[in-house]
Structures are given as C-alpha cells and as structure tokens.
Amino acid sequence: MSPSAEGSQALHFIFESASYLDAGLAVQALRMALSSRTLRPGLVHHSDRGVQYASREYTGLLKEHEIEISMSRKANPYDNAKAESFIKTLKQEEVYMFEYENMTEARERISEFLEELYNQKRLHSAIGYLPPAEFEQMLMMPDPA
C-alpha cells in the first residue's frame, strides 16, 4: 500500500471511528476532557442524540460531575450547527491540506492542529473573536464581587 493510500485509509478510520456508535470512544474522549479541565457549576454538555452520548456510562459520567445534559431535538440538525462548523473547519484547514503517510501521522497532525492552532490561535466570532483557550481562561477567572 502506498504511503498516501495508507494515510487516506488512516484519515477515513479516524472519521469513521468518531462516528461509530460505540460509547467506548466517546467515554474515553469525555474522560480525557474532564481530566484536563477545571469544572465550574452550570456547565452544559450538548450533543446529538447518538446512542454513544445517551449510553448509561456516558450520561453517568456527566451526572457524576454535575454537568447538565442537553441533547438536540430529534431530526433537527441546526441544534448541532457549531459542531458541524467545527468539522468543516477541521477538514478545510487541516485534513484536506495534507496527505498523511499513516495513522500515526494523521493523529499527530490533527492533535497538533487542534491544540496549537485551533484552540490557541484561531479567532472565533462566536466568542468575541478570541481563541478558545483565552476565552476559557476568562471564564475561569473569579467573579469580581
């Protein structure tokens, strides 16, 4: 198999894995997110109605951390417009720009894009033209009382 064909297969696997209806991958991602954040009261978790997000293990983890569960309405894709926009950005600004040699390179490059560019530098209109990391830091500041 040629390097670019393997990279293509790797990319396909990543996106297929992310949409595979298995709670294990979603739970693993949620655990990783929870371990790297300081949670504040009032946090809302919004998702589509996928079985992985409705699974007992996934919702139990959210409840354990006192996170409000919000799911999109049935057959209403507009509830997930921000997530769809994110996937479009990821594809246009990272995925379509490269031919990954293999699965390892695809994972590394996408992780690098998310952590170093998307979260740290890319400005987002929905949060006042700030990078997400800066916006999150602002949210974590003590309320001036």
C-alpha positions, 0 to 999 in steps of 0.5 A, a space after each residue: 500500500 502506498 504511503 498516501 493510500 495508507 494515510 487516506 485509509 488512516 484519515 477515513 478510520 479516524 472519521 469513521 471511528 468518531 462516528 461509530 456508535 460505540 460509547 467506548 470512544 466517546 467515554 474515553 474522549 469525555 474522560 480525557 476532557 474532564 481530566 484536563 479541565 477545571 469544572 465550574 457549576 452550570 456547565 452544559 454538555 450538548 450533543 446529538 442524540 447518538 446512542 454513544 452520548 445517551 449510553 448509561 456510562 456516558 450520561 453517568 459520567 456527566 451526572 457524576 460531575 454535575 454537568 447538565 445534559 442537553 441533547 438536540 431535538 430529534 431530526 433537527 440538525 441546526 441544534 448541532 450547527 457549531 459542531 458541524 462548523 467545527 468539522 468543516 473547519 477541521 477538514 478545510 484547514 487541516 485534513 484536506 491540506 495534507 496527505 498523511 503517510 499513516 495513522 500515526 501521522 494523521 493523529 499527530 497532525 490533527 492533535 497538533 492542529 487542534 491544540 496549537 492552532 485551533 484552540 490557541 490561535 484561531 479567532 472565533 466570532 462566536 466568542 468575541 473573536 478570541 481563541 478558545 483557550 483565552 476565552 476559557 481562561 476568562 471564564 475561569 477567572 473569579 467573579 469580581 464581587 
